[in-house]
Amino acid sequence: MEKYLCIHGHFYQPPRENPWLDHIEQQDSAQPYHDWNERITEQCYEPNSAARILDREGYIQDIVNNYTRISFNFGPTLLRWFQRCRPETYAAILEADRLSQQRFSGHGAALAQAYSHLIMPLANRRDKQTQVLWGIGDFRHRFGRDPEGMWLPETAVDLETLQLLATHGIRFTLLAPRQAARVKGLTEKRWQDVRGGGIDPRCPYLCRLPDGQSITIFFYDGAIAQEVAFSDLLKRGESLADRLTGTLAPSAEPQLAHIATDGETYGHHHLFGEMALAYALRHVDSSGSARVTIYGEYLEKHPPTHEVEIEENSSWSCSHGVERWRADCGCHTGGKPGWNQQWRRPLREALDWLRDELAVVFEQEGKALLRDPWQSRDDYIDLLLDPAEDRIDLWLDAQAAHRLSAAERSKVLALLEMQRHAMLMFTSCGWFFNDISGIETVQVLAYASRALQLAEDIGARPLEEAFVQRLGAARSNVAAWQDGGTIYRRAVKPMRVDLARVAGRHAMLSLFKAGTDGQGYGYSTHRRQYDEYRAGKMKLACGRVVIRSRATRKEGDFIFYALYLGGHNLVAGVRSAAEAGETAVTADEVIEAFRQGDIPRVLRLLDHHFAQGTFGLEHLFRDDQRLVMDKILRETLREIETSFQEVHDEHYVLMRFLHGIDMPAPSQLALPVGFVLNRQLRTMLDEEPFEATPFRQTLAEIELLGLALEQPLLDYRAERRLTAELERLPGEGEDPDHLETAVELAACMTRPPLQVDLWKAQNICFGLHKTLAAEMERRAAAGDEKARRWLATFEELAGLLKVKLQRGGTAA
């Protein structure tokens, strides 16, 4: 068969970590999930690792890992988050690449990506090289092989970028059809103009480069890719398959139908898109209309017969080239009438200026410590991937111009981190959207601020004020934000974290949770002394703590005091132990004032001795604020809940009467009664053992009275409870009693009005069917009554979860 099909998914999320904490903080817009990475993982990345194929009745007949059948790339920063926070998903992705090599003639499905998702044509050559080398290094570390292809962010391309790819062993890349300028056969002399998307995407093209090298380019089918992303093509897998294979001509020549889209299309942007993708691939196999392949395999079997010249400084997501990332070209995602993106150019110019200034700092400071500072930056990916303490020292020894002292080692690490953030500040999404006040642009400005702070820490001349002045030329469409300088001062500068603030965090949290030493966010904490005193609800803590940055090894030794007066009244004082000396507030002085109940004097002492280092709740990191405020609010909320419970108990019969005469209940009654019933459901989901009857009754009462169900939260909690119950089953193996408990729970969780995501529960059920059902069938046939009971119960569970069973332990 000479007809082939390939689907590429570009899976990527902009890095969302707070640059000072190396941690994604709570993102309320992603609720009920902690953050958007977690939410999109649940909606897309995980489902594609176990996509369902349904029969005509809607029952699951198979579960497949889509990543084994498609071409894909994951952003390195996203893979880093998977490795830390979703190891099961991470493992499924790596395993998919390994399995794909068995399927596709030794070629792996995964492609590398330029590391930080910056727009390559707008970067200088030095940054381009580091981005390519970091992308290759990250890929090699994770997938255990060299990448054949590399995805360019936004497919933005110029010849210099292609030359760097070829120099470092990359054989091919993917571009949009409008990025081709002209083509010809390898043996022909006459070029054909294909500007505007006129290139035939069904074959690969050789691109000869000015330095004598060459690279292969696949131009994906842009029309179908647009339909997949923005139309209803993913509603039926057959439609996707037929649309792709329908582009293949009846000739006997080798042809490739292929598309590239954001991977999030399959499940996040289009609900159940991963199922349509799985079915489309199976439909192609079963129909024989084409052979599913990936780019590396196709290139080996069918090398280019044509040559191409590219449109330089072009991309897939801006019809004006790469202007979306430096000018008001007209590309945007919405916004209000009259908005413009004139802020893009001054933002780009300010960051370019900062990049160049930081390069001077890096070179001047680095050349006294490193044999080749820029080579060290290229090699820094090795430390980012494996930052063990002993490995850091070995790496520094190999890079150093001389034997480095502890202070010099910290300085080198600060310089390298400065450069890492100086590249992260060009992450493409900072320019993609509608206004400079958007969270994406605030994020890139935060990277810039972190780079500036690191430069200040090593003693470089101040650059921040000049940078902020340049940002002032970037006018916001939102009057309250004014311009980039205002946004930097009001939204970014308060994000800054130093060792003293981390010590203040430690002091305040010590009053609310136990713990001494530990690793938190990007810092390690070693408590050298701690004492705590109580007076009713009030608490006072005092001590000494050493804070150390894991990224730079910068260390600080601090004396701290923390005072909690009840409610949200919390204050901490922090001061360097070295600077404090004899002027430090003595423990006896503060403790005596606290014991006497002289709180004004305690506060005066803290203000006097810690004038430069006083912190409150607003200085805690966002997740910590939630933890502390949850504890502070607990008593207040308990009082409110008690009042609501009283309304429920006193007037519930009246609510039923109003319902009986078809009269709507006033909100003063409906709100507290609805709250109490929803709270009862949440409580029952947490209780052991789960009581199905009262749960069903409470759900029925909410429906009967027409009260609002806390839908997203309850669905989320119910999914977690059901999954946890089923996760016990593989370990409990053959016990039908545990299986009956799971059935009872599943019967409740699959009952309207709940809309529980059954994905994980179905995976477990499907796995049990594969691993245990055949053995239980054998035992039941031999007369084992316990096995017969297990099979009957399991069949009931599978029915509730819509998993189709077939005798012999396989799905039909």
Stockholm file with secondary structure:
# STOCKHOLM 1.0

chainA/1-812         MEKYLCIHGHFYQPPRENPWLDHIEQQDSAQPYHDWNERITEQCYEPNSAARILDREGYIQDIVNNYTRISFNFGPTLLRWFQRCRPETYAAILEADRLSQQRFSGHGAALAQAYSHLIMPLANRRDKQTQVLWGIGDFRHRFGRDPEGMWLPETAVDLETLQLLATHGIRFTLLAPRQAARVKGLTEKRWQDVRGGGIDPRCPYLCRLPDGQSITIFFYDGAIAQEVAFSDLLKRGESLADRLTGTLAPSAEPQLAHIATDGETYGHHHLFGEMALAYALRHVDSSGSARVTIYGEYLEKHPPTHEVEIEENSSWSCSHGVERWRADCGCHTGGKPGWNQQWRRPLREALDWLRDELAVVFEQEGKALLRDPWQSRDDYIDLLLDPAEDRIDLWLDAQAAHRLSAAERSKVLALLEMQRHAMLMFTSCGWFFNDISGIETVQVLAYASRALQLAEDIGARPLEEAFVQRLGAARSNVAAWQDGGTIYRRAVKPMRVDLARVAGRHAMLSLFKAGTDGQGYGYSTHRRQYDEYRAGKMKLACGRVVIRSRATRKEGDFIFYALYLGGHNLVAGVRSAAEAGETAVTADEVIEAFRQGDIPRVLRLLDHHFAQGTFGLEHLFRDDQRLVMDKILRETLREIETSFQEVHDEHYVLMRFLHGIDMPAPSQLALPVGFVLNRQLRTMLDEEPFEATPFRQTLAEIELLGLALEQPLLDYRAERRLTAELERLPGEGEDPDHLETAVELAACMTRPPLQVDLWKAQNICFGLHKTLAAEMERRAAAGDEKARRWLATFEELAGLLKVKLQRGGTAA
#=GR chainA/1-812 SS CCEEEEEEEEECCCCCSBTTTTBCCCCGGGTTSSSHHHHHIIIIIHHHHSEEEECTTSCEEEEECGGGTSEEEECHHHHHHHHHHCHHHHHHHHHHHHHHHHHTTTCCSEEEECTTCBCGGGSCHHHHHHHHHHHHHHHHHHHSSCCSBEECGGGCBCHHHHHHHHHTTCCEEEECGGGEEEEEETTCCCCEECTTTTSCTTSCEEEECTTSCEEEEEECCHHHHHHHHHSSGGGCHHHHHHHHHTTSCSSSSCEEEEEEEEGGGBTTTBTTHHHHHHHHHHHHHHHTSCEECCHHHHHHHSCCSEEEEECSSBCSSCTTSSGGGTSCCSCCSCCCTTCCCTTHHHHHHHHHHHHHHHHHHHHHHHTTTBSCHHHHHHHTHHHHHCCCHHHHHHHHHHHBSSCCCHHHHHHHHHHHHHHHHHHHTTBTHHHHSSCTTSHHHHHHHHHHHHHHHHHHHTTCCCCHHHHHHHHTTSBCSSTTTCBHHHHIIIIIGGGCCCHHHHHHHHHHHTTTSCCCSEEETTEEEEEEEEEEEEETTEEEEEEEEEEEETTTCCEEEEEEEEEECSTTCEEEEEEEHHHHGGGSCCHHHHHHHHHTTCHHHHHHHHHHHTTTCEEEGGGSCHHHHHHHHHHHHHHHHHHHHHHHHHHHHHHHHHHHHHHHTTCCCCHHHHHHHHHHHHHHHHHHHHSSSCCHHHHHHHHHHHHHTTCCCCHHHHHHHHHHHHHHHHHTHHHHTTCHHHHHHHHHHHHHHTSTTCCCCCHHHHHHHHHHHHHTHHHHHHHHHTTCHHHHHHHHHHHHHHHHTTBCCCTTTCCC
#=GC SS_cons         CCEEEEEEEEECCCCCSBTTTTBCCCCGGGTTSSSHHHHHIIIIIHHHHSEEEECTTSCEEEEECGGGTSEEEECHHHHHHHHHHCHHHHHHHHHHHHHHHHHTTTCCSEEEECTTCBCGGGSCHHHHHHHHHHHHHHHHHHHSSCCSBEECGGGCBCHHHHHHHHHTTCCEEEECGGGEEEEEETTCCCCEECTTTTSCTTSCEEEECTTSCEEEEEECCHHHHHHHHHSSGGGCHHHHHHHHHTTSCSSSSCEEEEEEEEGGGBTTTBTTHHHHHHHHHHHHHHHTSCEECCHHHHHHHSCCSEEEEECSSBCSSCTTSSGGGTSCCSCCSCCCTTCCCTTHHHHHHHHHHHHHHHHHHHHHHHTTTBSCHHHHHHHTHHHHHCCCHHHHHHHHHHHBSSCCCHHHHHHHHHHHHHHHHHHHTTBTHHHHSSCTTSHHHHHHHHHHHHHHHHHHHTTCCCCHHHHHHHHTTSBCSSTTTCBHHHHIIIIIGGGCCCHHHHHHHHHHHTTTSCCCSEEETTEEEEEEEEEEEEETTEEEEEEEEEEEETTTCCEEEEEEEEEECSTTCEEEEEEEHHHHGGGSCCHHHHHHHHHTTCHHHHHHHHHHHTTTCEEEGGGSCHHHHHHHHHHHHHHHHHHHHHHHHHHHHHHHHHHHHHHHTTCCCCHHHHHHHHHHHHHHHHHHHHSSSCCHHHHHHHHHHHHHTTCCCCHHHHHHHHHHHHHHHHHTHHHHTTCHHHHHHHHHHHHHHTSTTCCCCCHHHHHHHHHHHHHTHHHHHHHHHTTCHHHHHHHHHHHHHHHHTTBCCCTTTCCC
//
